[in-house]
């Protein structure tokens, strides 16, 4: 497989940070990284240019990190709640996705790209969850998300957890 050395102009998840020289497959560089402006070919001239720009890049990265930390401080007390139609077992008729979470955060006055929300799979059951939001490569926050059934006072999962305890006390009383 053909590989190409490229110089990253932006931080790319699972690849490297801004200003690093990395080897990637030629097609990935040619079809995605170079046209998007995320990288340039790692020629001697480009490497020297980035070396000269490194001080400004470090300042820019420090400002971005400080902004992300400030935003994390402001968002620290956010808790999201979703009410969805669900079956008796707590299974949702649909799901809560990263797009739903991004819209709920935006409704609270914060601008978050849905791709920065780390959610392995869509939430498909009622309950309490913790969703991670990556504000910067070094700054992330955890947001509690509660999903309840429409019109339900308590969550079905909480009722299931209480049922065995009630059965145990009933059997203990009948044995006595």
FIKOL-477739 format. One record per residue (C-alpha): x, y, z. Coordinates in steps of 0.02 Angstrom, whole numbers, plus 50000, padded with zeros to 5 digits. Example, Ala and Ser with C-alpha at 12.3 -4.5 7.8 and 13.67 -1.06 7.14 Angstrom:
BEGIN
<pt east="50615" north="49775" up="50390"/>
<pt east="50684" north="49947" up="50357"/>
This chain:
BEGIN
<pt east="50000" north="50000" up="50000"/>
<pt east="50064" north="50171" up="49955"/>
<pt east="50090" north="50292" up="50098"/>
<pt east="50123" north="50477" up="50100"/>
<pt east="50204" north="50589" up="50228"/>
<pt east="50094" north="50737" up="50269"/>
<pt east="50102" north="50885" up="50385"/>
<pt east="49945" north="50909" up="50489"/>
<pt east="49871" north="51083" up="50493"/>
<pt east="49733" north="51037" up="50618"/>
<pt east="49714" north="50912" up="50759"/>
<pt east="49640" north="50751" up="50691"/>
<pt east="49569" north="50619" up="50807"/>
<pt east="49670" north="50456" up="50808"/>
<pt east="49799" north="50528" up="50688"/>
<pt east="49896" north="50670" up="50769"/>
<pt east="49907" north="50850" up="50823"/>
<pt east="49932" north="51010" up="50727"/>
<pt east="50109" north="51029" up="50658"/>
<pt east="50153" north="50843" up="50664"/>
<pt east="50222" north="50746" up="50516"/>
<pt east="50131" north="50580" up="50498"/>
<pt east="50122" north="50439" up="50371"/>
<pt east="49949" north="50401" up="50301"/>
<pt east="49883" north="50302" up="50155"/>
<pt east="49897" north="50400" up="49994"/>
<pt east="49710" north="50392" up="49957"/>
<pt east="49664" north="50461" up="50129"/>
<pt east="49782" north="50607" up="50103"/>
<pt east="49734" north="50639" up="49922"/>
<pt east="49546" north="50620" up="49942"/>
<pt east="49511" north="50690" up="50115"/>
<pt east="49652" north="50776" up="50210"/>
<pt east="49724" north="50884" up="50071"/>
<pt east="49559" north="50945" up="49993"/>
<pt east="49486" north="50986" up="50164"/>
<pt east="49640" north="51090" up="50207"/>
<pt east="49677" north="50981" up="50358"/>
<pt east="49853" north="50938" up="50298"/>
<pt east="49987" north="50980" up="50170"/>
<pt east="50121" north="50873" up="50092"/>
<pt east="50274" north="50860" up="50204"/>
<pt east="50402" north="50942" up="50092"/>
<pt east="50556" north="51029" up="50163"/>
<pt east="50481" north="51199" up="50124"/>
<pt east="50316" north="51160" up="50209"/>
<pt east="50403" north="51090" up="50362"/>
<pt east="50509" north="51248" up="50377"/>
<pt east="50355" north="51357" up="50358"/>
<pt east="50266" north="51262" up="50497"/>
<pt east="50420" north="51277" up="50608"/>
<pt east="50409" north="51465" up="50586"/>
<pt east="50222" north="51464" up="50621"/>
<pt east="50240" north="51349" up="50772"/>
<pt east="50244" north="51493" up="50898"/>
<pt east="50081" north="51564" up="50832"/>
<pt east="50007" north="51389" up="50826"/>
<pt east="50053" north="51360" up="51008"/>
<pt east="49970" north="51524" up="51057"/>
<pt east="49815" north="51479" up="50956"/>
<pt east="49808" north="51307" up="51039"/>
<pt east="49825" north="51384" up="51212"/>
<pt east="49683" north="51506" up="51175"/>
<pt east="49573" north="51364" up="51109"/>
<pt east="49608" north="51259" up="51264"/>
<pt east="49572" north="51406" up="51381"/>
<pt east="49409" north="51439" up="51289"/>
<pt east="49361" north="51256" up="51301"/>
<pt east="49401" north="51253" up="51488"/>
<pt east="49296" north="51410" up="51516"/>
<pt east="49153" north="51332" up="51419"/>
<pt east="49171" north="51172" up="51521"/>
<pt east="49159" north="51276" up="51680"/>
<pt east="48999" north="51358" up="51619"/>
<pt east="48924" north="51193" up="51561"/>
<pt east="48971" north="51101" up="51720"/>
<pt east="48797" north="51107" up="51795"/>
<pt east="48697" north="51056" up="51640"/>
<pt east="48584" north="50905" up="51658"/>
<pt east="48477" north="50849" up="51513"/>
<pt east="48309" north="50764" up="51522"/>
<pt east="48214" north="50681" up="51380"/>
<pt east="48036" north="50618" up="51383"/>
<pt east="48000" north="50489" up="51249"/>
<pt east="47865" north="50363" up="51210"/>
<pt east="47913" north="50195" up="51282"/>
<pt east="47844" north="50021" up="51306"/>
<pt east="47807" north="49942" up="51474"/>
<pt east="47981" north="49867" up="51485"/>
<pt east="48063" north="50038" up="51464"/>
<pt east="48110" north="50009" up="51282"/>
<pt east="48094" north="50172" up="51184"/>
<pt east="47994" north="50187" up="51024"/>
<pt east="48141" north="50269" up="50939"/>
<pt east="48300" north="50328" up="51023"/>
<pt east="48396" north="50475" up="51093"/>
<pt east="48542" north="50514" up="50977"/>
<pt east="48691" north="50631" up="50982"/>
<pt east="48591" north="50751" up="50872"/>
<pt east="48451" north="50757" up="51004"/>
<pt east="48579" north="50790" up="51139"/>
<pt east="48662" north="50928" up="51034"/>
<pt east="48493" north="51011" up="51006"/>
<pt east="48453" north="51004" up="51192"/>
<pt east="48621" north="51082" up="51235"/>
<pt east="48594" north="51215" up="51102"/>
<pt east="48422" north="51252" up="51177"/>
<pt east="48512" north="51289" up="51341"/>
<pt east="48619" north="51419" up="51251"/>
<pt east="48780" north="51326" up="51211"/>
<pt east="48844" north="51293" up="51036"/>
<pt east="48907" north="51114" up="51021"/>
<pt east="48941" north="51015" up="50863"/>
<pt east="48854" north="50846" up="50872"/>
<pt east="49014" north="50759" up="50817"/>
<pt east="49094" north="50813" up="50981"/>
<pt east="48968" north="50713" up="51080"/>
<pt east="49040" north="50543" up="51123"/>
<pt east="48896" north="50419" up="51116"/>
<pt east="48940" north="50239" up="51066"/>
<pt east="48761" north="50191" up="51024"/>
<pt east="48597" north="50284" up="51027"/>
<pt east="48504" north="50275" up="51194"/>
<pt east="48360" north="50153" up="51171"/>
<pt east="48298" north="50126" up="51349"/>
<pt east="48236" north="50235" up="51489"/>
<pt east="48359" north="50270" up="51628"/>
<pt east="48502" north="50381" up="51680"/>
<pt east="48656" north="50396" up="51572"/>
<pt east="48818" north="50496" up="51568"/>
<pt east="48868" north="50569" up="51400"/>
<pt east="49041" north="50639" up="51368"/>
<pt east="49062" north="50798" up="51266"/>
<pt east="49234" north="50831" up="51195"/>
<pt east="49260" north="51020" up="51191"/>
<pt east="49446" north="51010" up="51149"/>
<pt east="49565" north="50864" up="51128"/>
<pt east="49618" north="50886" up="51310"/>
<pt east="49454" north="50952" up="51383"/>
<pt east="49294" north="50851" up="51398"/>
<pt east="49145" north="50855" up="51515"/>
<pt east="49018" north="50726" up="51568"/>
<pt east="48835" north="50774" up="51558"/>
<pt east="48702" north="50675" up="51649"/>
<pt east="48557" north="50625" up="51535"/>
<pt east="48393" north="50559" up="51602"/>
<pt east="48271" north="50473" up="51485"/>
<pt east="48094" north="50445" up="51549"/>
<pt east="47937" north="50374" up="51472"/>
<pt east="47800" north="50497" up="51424"/>
<pt east="47678" north="50522" up="51566"/>
<pt east="47778" north="50410" up="51684"/>
<pt east="47816" north="50470" up="51860"/>
<pt east="47953" north="50343" up="51895"/>
<pt east="48068" north="50252" up="51777"/>
<pt east="48025" north="50071" up="51736"/>
<pt east="48204" north="50017" up="51774"/>
<pt east="48191" north="50089" up="51950"/>
<pt east="48031" north="49990" up="51976"/>
<pt east="48117" north="49831" up="51919"/>
<pt east="48257" north="49860" up="52043"/>
<pt east="48130" north="49881" up="52184"/>
<pt east="48027" north="49725" up="52141"/>
<pt east="48154" north="49593" up="52198"/>
<pt east="48178" north="49684" up="52363"/>
<pt east="47990" north="49683" up="52391"/>
<pt east="47980" north="49496" up="52350"/>
<pt east="48122" north="49456" up="52472"/>
<pt east="48035" north="49546" up="52616"/>
<pt east="47871" north="49458" up="52575"/>
<pt east="47955" north="49286" up="52580"/>
<pt east="48045" north="49327" up="52742"/>
<pt east="47880" north="49377" up="52823"/>
<pt east="47793" north="49217" up="52766"/>
<pt east="47938" north="49109" up="52832"/>
<pt east="47929" north="49191" up="53006"/>
